[in-house]
Amino acid sequence: MCRKYNNTFRKLATAQTYVSRVIKRVKDAVQNGEAGRTPGLMRDQRSVGKSRQKPVSDNPHVKQVLERICEMNNASIKRALHECQTLRLKASASSLRKLAVKLGFKWQKPWHTDVLTPAQKYKRVLFCQKLLGLSRENLLRTITAWLFTDEKWFDIIGPSPGRWVRGSSKAHCKMENQVMI
């Protein structure tokens, strides 16, 4: 076999069917008197990749199933995959994840925020005004006595599951997934 076709036909059976189709097409063309006339006679009409299954993103039924499941609070790709299998729709978990992102969903863990009372807001305003009234030297002295932490590494509420959230941007998704305490 030619070196050109080594990557195209990895199995012997595929190469044999290709050759048999070409021979059959040539015989038919000779019988019909079209042998010298057709320039693409030797070219196989069923080229590699044409008989492949359509991508999942082109299937409207899969899109409907995925949108319906991602809108649920306890949505998961496993659930969407199971639903596709019961409807006899072919899809893999990775293609469903890609399609969910393409449809505007993002997987995010909910974030918890405390709602400040008016008294707490007033105390914070007074505290900031006091700091702004200090000279630069006194301000630096005051700040160096404090201990700063990166609070994003601490989750007081505990682990919570993520969920699919639809939004135009990451910030919009985050606001959709906010839990007020």
QUIDATA-V737679 format. One record per residue. N is the residue number from 1. RES is the residue in one letter. PHI is phi in whole degrees, -180 to 180 (* if undefined). BURIAL is 1 if it has 9 or more other ideal C-beta (glycine too) atoms within 8 Angstrom, else 0. D_CENTER is the distance of its C-alpha to the mean C-alpha in Angstrom with 2 decimals. Layout:
n=N res=RES phi=PHI burial=BURIAL d_center=D_CENTER
n=N res=RES phi=PHI burial=BURIAL d_center=D_CENTER
//
This chain:
n=1 res=M phi=* burial=0 d_center=40.71
n=2 res=C phi=-67 burial=0 d_center=39.81
n=3 res=R phi=-65 burial=0 d_center=37.69
n=4 res=K phi=-61 burial=0 d_center=35.47
n=5 res=Y phi=-94 burial=1 d_center=34.37
n=6 res=N phi=-60 burial=1 d_center=33.78
n=7 res=N phi=-79 burial=0 d_center=30.03
n=8 res=T phi=-74 burial=0 d_center=29.81
n=9 res=F phi=-112 burial=1 d_center=31.80
n=10 res=R phi=-84 burial=0 d_center=31.17
n=11 res=K phi=-116 burial=0 d_center=33.07
n=12 res=L phi=-65 burial=0 d_center=36.66
n=13 res=A phi=-63 burial=0 d_center=36.21
n=14 res=T phi=-67 burial=1 d_center=33.74
n=15 res=A phi=-64 burial=1 d_center=36.22
n=16 res=Q phi=-65 burial=0 d_center=39.07
n=17 res=T phi=-67 burial=0 d_center=37.49
n=18 res=Y phi=-62 burial=1 d_center=36.80
n=19 res=V phi=-64 burial=0 d_center=40.43
n=20 res=S phi=-66 burial=0 d_center=41.81
n=21 res=R phi=-66 burial=1 d_center=40.00
n=22 res=V phi=-64 burial=1 d_center=41.39
n=23 res=I phi=-63 burial=0 d_center=44.89
n=24 res=K phi=-63 burial=0 d_center=44.82
n=25 res=R phi=-65 burial=1 d_center=43.79
n=26 res=V phi=-66 burial=1 d_center=46.61
n=27 res=K phi=-61 burial=0 d_center=49.15
n=28 res=D phi=-63 burial=0 d_center=48.21
n=29 res=A phi=-67 burial=1 d_center=48.49
n=30 res=V phi=-66 burial=1 d_center=51.90
n=31 res=Q phi=-65 burial=0 d_center=53.20
n=32 res=N phi=-88 burial=0 d_center=52.18
n=33 res=G phi=78 burial=0 d_center=53.65
n=34 res=E phi=-109 burial=1 d_center=50.39
n=35 res=A phi=-62 burial=1 d_center=50.23
n=36 res=G phi=-88 burial=0 d_center=51.14
n=37 res=R phi=-88 burial=0 d_center=49.57
n=38 res=T phi=-90 burial=0 d_center=45.81
n=39 res=P phi=-72 burial=0 d_center=44.14
n=40 res=G phi=-98 burial=0 d_center=40.84
n=41 res=L phi=-64 burial=1 d_center=42.69
n=42 res=M phi=-81 burial=0 d_center=41.53
n=43 res=R phi=-79 burial=0 d_center=37.90
n=44 res=D phi=-76 burial=0 d_center=35.88
n=45 res=Q phi=-70 burial=0 d_center=34.42
n=46 res=R phi=-97 burial=0 d_center=31.62
n=47 res=S phi=-74 burial=0 d_center=29.97
n=48 res=V phi=-63 burial=0 d_center=27.41
n=49 res=G phi=97 burial=0 d_center=23.93
n=50 res=K phi=-73 burial=0 d_center=25.28
n=51 res=S phi=-89 burial=0 d_center=25.52
n=52 res=R phi=-69 burial=0 d_center=21.92
n=53 res=Q phi=-71 burial=0 d_center=19.86
n=54 res=K phi=-64 burial=0 d_center=17.86
n=55 res=P phi=-63 burial=0 d_center=14.12
n=56 res=V phi=-62 burial=1 d_center=12.37
n=57 res=S phi=-66 burial=1 d_center=11.09
n=58 res=D phi=-89 burial=0 d_center=14.88
n=59 res=N phi=-89 burial=1 d_center=15.96
n=60 res=P phi=-67 burial=0 d_center=16.81
n=61 res=H phi=-67 burial=0 d_center=17.66
n=62 res=V phi=-66 burial=1 d_center=14.28
n=63 res=K phi=-61 burial=1 d_center=12.88
n=64 res=Q phi=-62 burial=0 d_center=15.81
n=65 res=V phi=-61 burial=1 d_center=15.39
n=66 res=L phi=-66 burial=1 d_center=11.78
n=67 res=E phi=-63 burial=1 d_center=12.91
n=68 res=R phi=-63 burial=0 d_center=16.06
n=69 res=I phi=-74 burial=1 d_center=14.74
n=70 res=C phi=-68 burial=1 d_center=12.19
n=71 res=E phi=-72 burial=0 d_center=15.28
n=72 res=M phi=-73 burial=0 d_center=17.27
n=73 res=N phi=-68 burial=0 d_center=18.07
n=74 res=N phi=-105 burial=0 d_center=17.63
n=75 res=A phi=-75 burial=1 d_center=14.43
n=76 res=S phi=-151 burial=0 d_center=12.65
n=77 res=I phi=-68 burial=1 d_center=10.65
n=78 res=K phi=-61 burial=0 d_center=14.14
n=79 res=R phi=-64 burial=1 d_center=15.73
n=80 res=A phi=-65 burial=1 d_center=13.54
n=81 res=L phi=-63 burial=1 d_center=14.21
n=82 res=H phi=-63 burial=0 d_center=17.83
n=83 res=E phi=-64 burial=1 d_center=18.15
n=84 res=C phi=-64 burial=1 d_center=16.99
n=85 res=Q phi=-67 burial=0 d_center=19.54
n=86 res=T phi=-68 burial=0 d_center=22.25
n=87 res=L phi=-89 burial=0 d_center=21.80
n=88 res=R phi=60 burial=0 d_center=21.89
n=89 res=L phi=-104 burial=1 d_center=18.65
n=90 res=K phi=-85 burial=0 d_center=17.27
n=91 res=A phi=-161 burial=1 d_center=13.63
n=92 res=S phi=-105 burial=0 d_center=12.25
n=93 res=A phi=-63 burial=0 d_center=10.16
n=94 res=S phi=-67 burial=0 d_center=7.83
n=95 res=S phi=-70 burial=1 d_center=7.67
n=96 res=L phi=-68 burial=1 d_center=7.26
n=97 res=R phi=-63 burial=1 d_center=4.19
n=98 res=K phi=-62 burial=1 d_center=2.93
n=99 res=L phi=-67 burial=1 d_center=5.53
n=100 res=A phi=-62 burial=1 d_center=5.23
n=101 res=V phi=-67 burial=1 d_center=3.61
n=102 res=K phi=-64 burial=0 d_center=6.13
n=103 res=L phi=-80 burial=1 d_center=8.50
n=104 res=G phi=100 burial=0 d_center=8.76
n=105 res=F phi=-92 burial=1 d_center=7.87
n=106 res=K phi=-132 burial=1 d_center=7.64
n=107 res=W phi=-88 burial=0 d_center=8.86
n=108 res=Q phi=-140 burial=1 d_center=12.38
n=109 res=K phi=-85 burial=0 d_center=15.76
n=110 res=P phi=-63 burial=1 d_center=18.52
n=111 res=W phi=-116 burial=0 d_center=21.06
n=112 res=H phi=-106 burial=1 d_center=24.72
n=113 res=T phi=-129 burial=0 d_center=27.26
n=114 res=D phi=-88 burial=0 d_center=30.98
n=115 res=V phi=-88 burial=0 d_center=32.60
n=116 res=L phi=-78 burial=0 d_center=35.69
n=117 res=T phi=-82 burial=0 d_center=39.00
n=118 res=P phi=-58 burial=0 d_center=41.36
n=119 res=A phi=-66 burial=0 d_center=43.62
n=120 res=Q phi=-67 burial=0 d_center=40.87
n=121 res=K phi=-63 burial=1 d_center=39.91
n=122 res=Y phi=-63 burial=0 d_center=43.59
n=123 res=K phi=-62 burial=0 d_center=44.04
n=124 res=R phi=-68 burial=1 d_center=41.15
n=125 res=V phi=-64 burial=0 d_center=42.63
n=126 res=L phi=-61 burial=0 d_center=46.04
n=127 res=F phi=-62 burial=0 d_center=44.64
n=128 res=C phi=-68 burial=0 d_center=42.95
n=129 res=Q phi=-62 burial=0 d_center=46.12
n=130 res=K phi=-63 burial=0 d_center=48.16
n=131 res=L phi=-66 burial=1 d_center=46.00
n=132 res=L phi=-67 burial=0 d_center=46.18
n=133 res=G phi=-78 burial=0 d_center=49.97
n=134 res=L phi=-78 burial=1 d_center=50.35
n=135 res=S phi=-73 burial=0 d_center=51.31
n=136 res=R phi=-60 burial=0 d_center=48.86
n=137 res=E phi=-66 burial=0 d_center=50.73
n=138 res=N phi=-66 burial=0 d_center=50.90
n=139 res=L phi=-62 burial=1 d_center=47.24
n=140 res=L phi=-64 burial=0 d_center=46.24
n=141 res=R phi=-62 burial=0 d_center=48.68
n=142 res=T phi=-67 burial=1 d_center=47.19
n=143 res=I phi=-68 burial=0 d_center=43.57
n=144 res=T phi=-66 burial=0 d_center=44.37
n=145 res=A phi=-80 burial=0 d_center=45.68
n=146 res=W phi=-86 burial=0 d_center=42.32
n=147 res=L phi=-111 burial=0 d_center=39.70
n=148 res=F phi=-100 burial=0 d_center=36.14
n=149 res=T phi=-132 burial=0 d_center=33.02
n=150 res=D phi=-94 burial=0 d_center=29.35
n=151 res=E phi=-70 burial=0 d_center=28.51
n=152 res=K phi=-68 burial=0 d_center=24.76
n=153 res=W phi=-87 burial=0 d_center=25.48
n=154 res=F phi=-109 burial=0 d_center=27.46
n=155 res=D phi=-121 burial=0 d_center=26.20
n=156 res=I phi=-65 burial=0 d_center=29.35
n=157 res=I phi=-70 burial=0 d_center=27.83
n=158 res=G phi=109 burial=0 d_center=26.36
n=159 res=P phi=-69 burial=0 d_center=23.10
n=160 res=S phi=-135 burial=0 d_center=21.05
n=161 res=P phi=-73 burial=0 d_center=17.92
n=162 res=G phi=-79 burial=0 d_center=14.65
n=163 res=R phi=-153 burial=1 d_center=13.27
n=164 res=W phi=-81 burial=1 d_center=10.65
n=165 res=V phi=-125 burial=1 d_center=12.15
n=166 res=R phi=-97 burial=1 d_center=12.05
n=167 res=G phi=-166 burial=1 d_center=13.49
n=168 res=S phi=-76 burial=0 d_center=14.19
n=169 res=S phi=-142 burial=0 d_center=14.01
n=170 res=K phi=-64 burial=0 d_center=13.51
n=171 res=A phi=-66 burial=0 d_center=17.20
n=172 res=H phi=-64 burial=1 d_center=17.12
n=173 res=C phi=-63 burial=1 d_center=14.52
n=174 res=K phi=-64 burial=1 d_center=16.82
n=175 res=M phi=-68 burial=0 d_center=19.80
n=176 res=E phi=-68 burial=1 d_center=18.41
n=177 res=N phi=-101 burial=1 d_center=17.98
n=178 res=Q phi=-82 burial=1 d_center=21.45
n=179 res=V phi=-115 burial=0 d_center=24.09
n=180 res=M phi=-83 burial=0 d_center=27.66
n=181 res=I phi=-108 burial=0 d_center=30.27
//
